[in-house]
Amino acid sequence: MAKNERSAYQKDVISRYYDNLDTIMLGKLGELVTDLYLADTHAKQERLWQRAQKAMEKLKIPPAIIDHIMQKRNVEILAKNLNDWLTNKKKK
């Protein structure tokens, strides 16, 4: 088997991962909301906000919404939006 070839099983696993990437990222964003509530230092909060921004970009959230959330840096705004995104995901 050549170095770059994957088995059918591996291809299937990779395909399912990318098919469910939005669900995975929403879960990670939910964990980040919790971590942001509990963050005790400014440096830790900044790192978490940067991770949240990357997660929102992977979710293809409109840039205007990401910019608004990042400017406010209010975890309650992020949590409210996350709740809306999860609700919309369940409806689809």
PLY file of the C-alpha trace (Angstrom):
ply
format ascii 1.0
element vertex 92
property float x
property float y
property float z
element edge 91
property int vertex1
property int vertex2
end_header
0.00 0.00 0.00
1.41 3.38 -0.99
2.21 5.92 1.68
-0.70 8.30 0.91
-3.40 5.69 0.40
-6.03 5.13 3.04
-8.23 2.13 3.62
-11.95 2.35 2.95
-12.54 2.37 6.70
-10.14 5.29 7.22
-11.77 7.23 4.38
-15.18 6.63 5.96
-14.01 7.83 9.37
-12.50 10.99 7.86
-15.65 11.62 5.85
-17.89 11.28 8.92
-15.64 13.66 10.86
-16.01 16.38 8.24
-19.73 15.70 7.86
-20.14 16.35 11.60
-17.59 19.14 11.96
-20.24 21.76 12.70
-21.65 19.66 15.55
-18.16 19.07 16.91
-17.32 22.79 16.76
-20.59 23.75 18.47
-19.71 21.37 21.29
-16.21 22.85 21.59
-17.67 26.35 21.58
-19.99 25.31 24.41
-16.99 24.13 26.41
-15.27 27.45 25.73
-18.29 29.34 27.08
-17.99 27.38 30.32
-14.23 27.97 30.47
-14.73 31.69 29.87
-17.18 31.91 32.78
-14.62 30.22 35.01
-11.46 31.95 33.73
-9.71 33.71 36.57
-7.02 35.70 34.75
-7.13 38.17 31.91
-4.48 36.21 29.98
-6.53 33.02 30.20
-9.64 34.87 29.02
-7.75 36.28 26.02
-6.56 32.83 24.97
-10.07 31.44 25.30
-11.56 34.32 23.29
-9.06 33.65 20.50
-10.05 29.97 20.46
-13.73 30.97 20.41
-13.09 33.23 17.43
-11.38 30.40 15.51
-14.27 28.06 16.34
-16.82 30.59 15.06
-14.80 31.02 11.87
-14.77 27.24 11.32
-18.54 27.25 11.83
-18.76 29.88 9.06
-20.56 32.36 11.29
-20.98 35.67 9.42
-17.97 37.96 10.05
-20.22 40.78 11.29
-21.52 38.57 14.11
-18.04 37.34 14.99
-16.77 40.94 15.05
-19.64 42.03 17.31
-19.05 39.19 19.75
-15.29 39.76 19.77
-15.66 43.52 20.31
-18.01 43.05 23.26
-16.16 40.04 24.70
-19.22 39.33 26.79
-19.58 35.62 27.50
-23.34 36.03 27.91
-23.65 37.32 24.34
-21.60 34.38 23.10
-23.73 31.95 25.12
-26.97 33.45 23.74
-25.71 33.16 20.17
-24.48 29.62 20.79
-27.92 28.68 22.08
-29.47 30.11 18.89
-26.99 28.20 16.69
-27.68 24.96 18.55
-31.43 25.48 18.19
-31.07 26.14 14.46
-28.85 23.05 14.10
-31.49 20.84 15.73
-34.19 22.15 13.38
-32.23 21.09 10.28
0 1
1 2
2 3
3 4
4 5
5 6
6 7
7 8
8 9
9 10
10 11
11 12
12 13
13 14
14 15
15 16
16 17
17 18
18 19
19 20
20 21
21 22
22 23
23 24
24 25
25 26
26 27
27 28
28 29
29 30
30 31
31 32
32 33
33 34
34 35
35 36
36 37
37 38
38 39
39 40
40 41
41 42
42 43
43 44
44 45
45 46
46 47
47 48
48 49
49 50
50 51
51 52
52 53
53 54
54 55
55 56
56 57
57 58
58 59
59 60
60 61
61 62
62 63
63 64
64 65
65 66
66 67
67 68
68 69
69 70
70 71
71 72
72 73
73 74
74 75
75 76
76 77
77 78
78 79
79 80
80 81
81 82
82 83
83 84
84 85
85 86
86 87
87 88
88 89
89 90
90 91
